[in-house]
Amino acid sequence: MQKRIDLQYQSPKGMLGLYFGEKMVLQHRPETIWTIDFLDLKKDEMILELGCGAGYAMKLLLINPTVKQVVGLDLSKSILRSAKIRNIRNISKGIAKFVQGNVSNIPLENERFTKVFSIHIL
């Protein structure tokens, strides 16, 4: 059972993965807020989040008017669905973007970012 739980935390899948994604939002809220404060945001930030999970950090970042765009990268298709739902308005505005992929081979060849961060992906 513990192995199954650990796999859901690593790469959430299916309906159970959606539950674990939301659980991680709650568990990591203090680290998320601390990390965003630590980014010291300036005008026209273009930010990449590695392991964006359910998109909570992205939603908080995009409240700040200095942030121009945030791109979230994650392995899990399931968790990216949650992230897209959480950020649907920001996607329609073109300021939020999600990419499925792995940090060892990031599929963003022509993108430029002013900040890159991650929370709990190692």
PyMOL CGO cylinders between C-alpha atoms (Angstrom):
from pymol import cmd
from pymol.cgo import CYLINDER

trace = [
    CYLINDER, 0.00, 0.00, 0.00, 2.80, 2.45, 0.89, 0.3, 1, 1, 1, 1, 1, 1,
    CYLINDER, 2.80, 2.45, 0.89, 4.40, 1.86, -2.51, 0.3, 1, 1, 1, 1, 1, 1,
    CYLINDER, 4.40, 1.86, -2.51, 1.13, 2.80, -4.26, 0.3, 1, 1, 1, 1, 1, 1,
    CYLINDER, 1.13, 2.80, -4.26, 0.83, 5.95, -2.16, 0.3, 1, 1, 1, 1, 1, 1,
    CYLINDER, 0.83, 5.95, -2.16, 4.44, 6.91, -2.93, 0.3, 1, 1, 1, 1, 1, 1,
    CYLINDER, 4.44, 6.91, -2.93, 3.80, 6.43, -6.67, 0.3, 1, 1, 1, 1, 1, 1,
    CYLINDER, 3.80, 6.43, -6.67, 0.78, 8.75, -6.50, 0.3, 1, 1, 1, 1, 1, 1,
    CYLINDER, 0.78, 8.75, -6.50, 2.89, 11.43, -4.85, 0.3, 1, 1, 1, 1, 1, 1,
    CYLINDER, 2.89, 11.43, -4.85, 5.58, 10.98, -7.51, 0.3, 1, 1, 1, 1, 1, 1,
    CYLINDER, 5.58, 10.98, -7.51, 3.26, 11.03, -10.52, 0.3, 1, 1, 1, 1, 1, 1,
    CYLINDER, 3.26, 11.03, -10.52, -0.46, 11.20, -9.73, 0.3, 1, 1, 1, 1, 1, 1,
    CYLINDER, -0.46, 11.20, -9.73, -2.68, 9.08, -11.99, 0.3, 1, 1, 1, 1, 1, 1,
    CYLINDER, -2.68, 9.08, -11.99, -6.43, 8.73, -12.44, 0.3, 1, 1, 1, 1, 1, 1,
    CYLINDER, -6.43, 8.73, -12.44, -9.08, 9.74, -9.94, 0.3, 1, 1, 1, 1, 1, 1,
    CYLINDER, -9.08, 9.74, -9.94, -6.84, 8.82, -7.01, 0.3, 1, 1, 1, 1, 1, 1,
    CYLINDER, -6.84, 8.82, -7.01, -4.17, 11.07, -8.51, 0.3, 1, 1, 1, 1, 1, 1,
    CYLINDER, -4.17, 11.07, -8.51, -6.59, 14.01, -8.48, 0.3, 1, 1, 1, 1, 1, 1,
    CYLINDER, -6.59, 14.01, -8.48, -7.13, 13.45, -4.76, 0.3, 1, 1, 1, 1, 1, 1,
    CYLINDER, -7.13, 13.45, -4.76, -3.38, 13.32, -4.10, 0.3, 1, 1, 1, 1, 1, 1,
    CYLINDER, -3.38, 13.32, -4.10, -2.84, 16.47, -6.16, 0.3, 1, 1, 1, 1, 1, 1,
    CYLINDER, -2.84, 16.47, -6.16, -5.28, 18.43, -4.03, 0.3, 1, 1, 1, 1, 1, 1,
    CYLINDER, -5.28, 18.43, -4.03, -3.80, 16.92, -0.89, 0.3, 1, 1, 1, 1, 1, 1,
    CYLINDER, -3.80, 16.92, -0.89, -0.36, 18.16, -1.97, 0.3, 1, 1, 1, 1, 1, 1,
    CYLINDER, -0.36, 18.16, -1.97, -1.75, 21.67, -2.48, 0.3, 1, 1, 1, 1, 1, 1,
    CYLINDER, -1.75, 21.67, -2.48, -2.77, 21.72, 1.19, 0.3, 1, 1, 1, 1, 1, 1,
    CYLINDER, -2.77, 21.72, 1.19, 0.39, 20.02, 2.45, 0.3, 1, 1, 1, 1, 1, 1,
    CYLINDER, 0.39, 20.02, 2.45, 2.76, 22.32, 0.56, 0.3, 1, 1, 1, 1, 1, 1,
    CYLINDER, 2.76, 22.32, 0.56, 0.94, 25.63, 1.07, 0.3, 1, 1, 1, 1, 1, 1,
    CYLINDER, 0.94, 25.63, 1.07, 3.57, 27.04, 3.52, 0.3, 1, 1, 1, 1, 1, 1,
    CYLINDER, 3.57, 27.04, 3.52, 6.47, 26.16, 1.20, 0.3, 1, 1, 1, 1, 1, 1,
    CYLINDER, 6.47, 26.16, 1.20, 4.59, 27.53, -1.79, 0.3, 1, 1, 1, 1, 1, 1,
    CYLINDER, 4.59, 27.53, -1.79, 3.96, 30.90, -0.16, 0.3, 1, 1, 1, 1, 1, 1,
    CYLINDER, 3.96, 30.90, -0.16, 7.56, 31.07, 1.10, 0.3, 1, 1, 1, 1, 1, 1,
    CYLINDER, 7.56, 31.07, 1.10, 8.94, 30.25, -2.35, 0.3, 1, 1, 1, 1, 1, 1,
    CYLINDER, 8.94, 30.25, -2.35, 6.80, 32.88, -4.08, 0.3, 1, 1, 1, 1, 1, 1,
    CYLINDER, 6.80, 32.88, -4.08, 7.95, 35.51, -1.56, 0.3, 1, 1, 1, 1, 1, 1,
    CYLINDER, 7.95, 35.51, -1.56, 11.55, 34.43, -2.12, 0.3, 1, 1, 1, 1, 1, 1,
    CYLINDER, 11.55, 34.43, -2.12, 11.27, 34.93, -5.92, 0.3, 1, 1, 1, 1, 1, 1,
    CYLINDER, 11.27, 34.93, -5.92, 11.41, 38.72, -5.43, 0.3, 1, 1, 1, 1, 1, 1,
    CYLINDER, 11.41, 38.72, -5.43, 9.16, 39.39, -8.42, 0.3, 1, 1, 1, 1, 1, 1,
    CYLINDER, 9.16, 39.39, -8.42, 9.94, 42.30, -10.75, 0.3, 1, 1, 1, 1, 1, 1,
    CYLINDER, 9.94, 42.30, -10.75, 8.18, 43.77, -13.80, 0.3, 1, 1, 1, 1, 1, 1,
    CYLINDER, 8.18, 43.77, -13.80, 7.39, 41.46, -16.73, 0.3, 1, 1, 1, 1, 1, 1,
    CYLINDER, 7.39, 41.46, -16.73, 8.40, 38.18, -15.09, 0.3, 1, 1, 1, 1, 1, 1,
    CYLINDER, 8.40, 38.18, -15.09, 8.30, 35.08, -17.30, 0.3, 1, 1, 1, 1, 1, 1,
    CYLINDER, 8.30, 35.08, -17.30, 8.32, 32.15, -14.88, 0.3, 1, 1, 1, 1, 1, 1,
    CYLINDER, 8.32, 32.15, -14.88, 8.79, 28.41, -15.29, 0.3, 1, 1, 1, 1, 1, 1,
    CYLINDER, 8.79, 28.41, -15.29, 7.63, 26.08, -12.53, 0.3, 1, 1, 1, 1, 1, 1,
    CYLINDER, 7.63, 26.08, -12.53, 9.15, 22.61, -12.63, 0.3, 1, 1, 1, 1, 1, 1,
    CYLINDER, 9.15, 22.61, -12.63, 6.70, 20.10, -11.17, 0.3, 1, 1, 1, 1, 1, 1,
    CYLINDER, 6.70, 20.10, -11.17, 3.73, 22.46, -11.11, 0.3, 1, 1, 1, 1, 1, 1,
    CYLINDER, 3.73, 22.46, -11.11, 1.34, 19.88, -9.68, 0.3, 1, 1, 1, 1, 1, 1,
    CYLINDER, 1.34, 19.88, -9.68, -2.24, 21.10, -9.37, 0.3, 1, 1, 1, 1, 1, 1,
    CYLINDER, -2.24, 21.10, -9.37, -1.34, 24.69, -10.32, 0.3, 1, 1, 1, 1, 1, 1,
    CYLINDER, -1.34, 24.69, -10.32, -1.72, 26.39, -6.94, 0.3, 1, 1, 1, 1, 1, 1,
    CYLINDER, -1.72, 26.39, -6.94, 1.59, 28.27, -7.08, 0.3, 1, 1, 1, 1, 1, 1,
    CYLINDER, 1.59, 28.27, -7.08, 0.81, 29.42, -10.60, 0.3, 1, 1, 1, 1, 1, 1,
    CYLINDER, 0.81, 29.42, -10.60, -2.55, 30.79, -9.51, 0.3, 1, 1, 1, 1, 1, 1,
    CYLINDER, -2.55, 30.79, -9.51, -0.90, 32.73, -6.67, 0.3, 1, 1, 1, 1, 1, 1,
    CYLINDER, -0.90, 32.73, -6.67, 1.84, 34.06, -8.96, 0.3, 1, 1, 1, 1, 1, 1,
    CYLINDER, 1.84, 34.06, -8.96, -0.62, 35.31, -11.54, 0.3, 1, 1, 1, 1, 1, 1,
    CYLINDER, -0.62, 35.31, -11.54, -2.43, 37.44, -8.97, 0.3, 1, 1, 1, 1, 1, 1,
    CYLINDER, -2.43, 37.44, -8.97, 0.69, 39.63, -9.01, 0.3, 1, 1, 1, 1, 1, 1,
    CYLINDER, 0.69, 39.63, -9.01, 0.46, 42.22, -11.83, 0.3, 1, 1, 1, 1, 1, 1,
    CYLINDER, 0.46, 42.22, -11.83, 4.24, 42.11, -12.40, 0.3, 1, 1, 1, 1, 1, 1,
    CYLINDER, 4.24, 42.11, -12.40, 4.01, 38.52, -13.65, 0.3, 1, 1, 1, 1, 1, 1,
    CYLINDER, 4.01, 38.52, -13.65, 3.62, 38.41, -17.42, 0.3, 1, 1, 1, 1, 1, 1,
    CYLINDER, 3.62, 38.41, -17.42, 3.34, 34.62, -17.86, 0.3, 1, 1, 1, 1, 1, 1,
    CYLINDER, 3.34, 34.62, -17.86, 3.84, 31.36, -15.97, 0.3, 1, 1, 1, 1, 1, 1,
    CYLINDER, 3.84, 31.36, -15.97, 4.54, 28.00, -17.60, 0.3, 1, 1, 1, 1, 1, 1,
    CYLINDER, 4.54, 28.00, -17.60, 4.00, 24.86, -15.54, 0.3, 1, 1, 1, 1, 1, 1,
    CYLINDER, 4.00, 24.86, -15.54, 5.76, 21.59, -16.36, 0.3, 1, 1, 1, 1, 1, 1,
    CYLINDER, 5.76, 21.59, -16.36, 4.69, 18.29, -14.84, 0.3, 1, 1, 1, 1, 1, 1,
    CYLINDER, 4.69, 18.29, -14.84, 4.94, 14.56, -15.58, 0.3, 1, 1, 1, 1, 1, 1,
    CYLINDER, 4.94, 14.56, -15.58, 1.35, 13.75, -14.70, 0.3, 1, 1, 1, 1, 1, 1,
    CYLINDER, 1.35, 13.75, -14.70, -1.51, 14.19, -17.18, 0.3, 1, 1, 1, 1, 1, 1,
    CYLINDER, -1.51, 14.19, -17.18, -4.01, 13.80, -14.34, 0.3, 1, 1, 1, 1, 1, 1,
    CYLINDER, -4.01, 13.80, -14.34, -2.51, 16.52, -12.20, 0.3, 1, 1, 1, 1, 1, 1,
    CYLINDER, -2.51, 16.52, -12.20, -2.20, 18.85, -15.20, 0.3, 1, 1, 1, 1, 1, 1,
    CYLINDER, -2.20, 18.85, -15.20, -5.97, 18.51, -15.65, 0.3, 1, 1, 1, 1, 1, 1,
    CYLINDER, -5.97, 18.51, -15.65, -6.44, 19.85, -12.10, 0.3, 1, 1, 1, 1, 1, 1,
    CYLINDER, -6.44, 19.85, -12.10, -3.94, 22.65, -12.76, 0.3, 1, 1, 1, 1, 1, 1,
    CYLINDER, -3.94, 22.65, -12.76, -5.80, 23.68, -15.91, 0.3, 1, 1, 1, 1, 1, 1,
    CYLINDER, -5.80, 23.68, -15.91, -9.13, 23.76, -14.08, 0.3, 1, 1, 1, 1, 1, 1,
    CYLINDER, -9.13, 23.76, -14.08, -7.60, 25.85, -11.27, 0.3, 1, 1, 1, 1, 1, 1,
    CYLINDER, -7.60, 25.85, -11.27, -6.15, 28.30, -13.84, 0.3, 1, 1, 1, 1, 1, 1,
    CYLINDER, -6.15, 28.30, -13.84, -8.79, 28.27, -16.58, 0.3, 1, 1, 1, 1, 1, 1,
    CYLINDER, -8.79, 28.27, -16.58, -9.18, 32.06, -16.64, 0.3, 1, 1, 1, 1, 1, 1,
    CYLINDER, -9.18, 32.06, -16.64, -5.43, 32.61, -16.82, 0.3, 1, 1, 1, 1, 1, 1,
    CYLINDER, -5.43, 32.61, -16.82, -5.13, 30.11, -19.67, 0.3, 1, 1, 1, 1, 1, 1,
    CYLINDER, -5.13, 30.11, -19.67, -7.82, 31.98, -21.62, 0.3, 1, 1, 1, 1, 1, 1,
    CYLINDER, -7.82, 31.98, -21.62, -5.90, 35.24, -21.02, 0.3, 1, 1, 1, 1, 1, 1,
    CYLINDER, -5.90, 35.24, -21.02, -2.74, 33.60, -22.41, 0.3, 1, 1, 1, 1, 1, 1,
    CYLINDER, -2.74, 33.60, -22.41, -0.76, 34.13, -19.21, 0.3, 1, 1, 1, 1, 1, 1,
    CYLINDER, -0.76, 34.13, -19.21, -0.82, 30.51, -18.03, 0.3, 1, 1, 1, 1, 1, 1,
    CYLINDER, -0.82, 30.51, -18.03, 0.50, 27.56, -20.00, 0.3, 1, 1, 1, 1, 1, 1,
    CYLINDER, 0.50, 27.56, -20.00, 0.97, 23.91, -19.08, 0.3, 1, 1, 1, 1, 1, 1,
    CYLINDER, 0.97, 23.91, -19.08, 3.34, 21.37, -20.59, 0.3, 1, 1, 1, 1, 1, 1,
    CYLINDER, 3.34, 21.37, -20.59, 3.59, 17.67, -19.86, 0.3, 1, 1, 1, 1, 1, 1,
    CYLINDER, 3.59, 17.67, -19.86, 7.19, 16.60, -19.64, 0.3, 1, 1, 1, 1, 1, 1,
    CYLINDER, 7.19, 16.60, -19.64, 10.21, 15.65, -17.61, 0.3, 1, 1, 1, 1, 1, 1,
    CYLINDER, 10.21, 15.65, -17.61, 12.85, 17.98, -16.19, 0.3, 1, 1, 1, 1, 1, 1,
    CYLINDER, 12.85, 17.98, -16.19, 15.58, 15.86, -17.79, 0.3, 1, 1, 1, 1, 1, 1,
    CYLINDER, 15.58, 15.86, -17.79, 14.19, 16.73, -21.23, 0.3, 1, 1, 1, 1, 1, 1,
    CYLINDER, 14.19, 16.73, -21.23, 12.18, 19.95, -20.99, 0.3, 1, 1, 1, 1, 1, 1,
    CYLINDER, 12.18, 19.95, -20.99, 10.14, 20.42, -24.19, 0.3, 1, 1, 1, 1, 1, 1,
    CYLINDER, 10.14, 20.42, -24.19, 10.51, 24.22, -24.24, 0.3, 1, 1, 1, 1, 1, 1,
    CYLINDER, 10.51, 24.22, -24.24, 13.31, 24.88, -26.72, 0.3, 1, 1, 1, 1, 1, 1,
    CYLINDER, 13.31, 24.88, -26.72, 12.57, 28.49, -27.65, 0.3, 1, 1, 1, 1, 1, 1,
    CYLINDER, 12.57, 28.49, -27.65, 11.11, 29.76, -24.39, 0.3, 1, 1, 1, 1, 1, 1,
    CYLINDER, 11.11, 29.76, -24.39, 12.90, 32.31, -22.20, 0.3, 1, 1, 1, 1, 1, 1,
    CYLINDER, 12.90, 32.31, -22.20, 12.28, 32.75, -18.48, 0.3, 1, 1, 1, 1, 1, 1,
    CYLINDER, 12.28, 32.75, -18.48, 13.30, 35.33, -15.93, 0.3, 1, 1, 1, 1, 1, 1,
    CYLINDER, 13.30, 35.33, -15.93, 12.72, 32.93, -13.01, 0.3, 1, 1, 1, 1, 1, 1,
    CYLINDER, 12.72, 32.93, -13.01, 12.63, 29.14, -12.64, 0.3, 1, 1, 1, 1, 1, 1,
    CYLINDER, 12.63, 29.14, -12.64, 11.56, 27.35, -9.47, 0.3, 1, 1, 1, 1, 1, 1,
    CYLINDER, 11.56, 27.35, -9.47, 10.29, 24.06, -8.08, 0.3, 1, 1, 1, 1, 1, 1,
    CYLINDER, 10.29, 24.06, -8.08, 8.76, 22.88, -4.86, 0.3, 1, 1, 1, 1, 1, 1,
    CYLINDER, 8.76, 22.88, -4.86, 9.29, 19.29, -3.68, 0.3, 1, 1, 1, 1, 1, 1,
    CYLINDER, 9.29, 19.29, -3.68, 10.29, 17.65, -6.95, 0.3, 1, 1, 1, 1, 1, 1,
    CYLINDER, 10.29, 17.65, -6.95, 13.52, 16.15, -5.64, 0.3, 1, 1, 1, 1, 1, 1,
]
cmd.load_cgo(trace, "trace")
